[in-house]
């Protein structure tokens, strides 16, 4: 009986090691998705914030026109900045 437990012990350890490896990979993937989400929110944050504010005001029965106009202006500004060619000559000038 003791010999049987000794034979299964490496199998159990190997199974636990593989389970831990899968968990580690899962944590790395979740962390990468979180970093990407933070980057997207940082890039589109002001526009999304104003759009959400406009929708919340409309749902509350108030006029959300000001928040929507601000979101539209910020989106136009972001589009103009994206269309600007980025080179080393204009790197430091409000890109």
Secondary structure, DSSP 8 states (H G I E B T S, - for coil): -HHHHHHHHHHHHHHHHHHHHHHHHHHHHHHHHHHHHHHHHHHHHHHHHHHHHHHHHHHTTS--HHHHHHHHHHHHHHHHHHHS---SSSTTS--
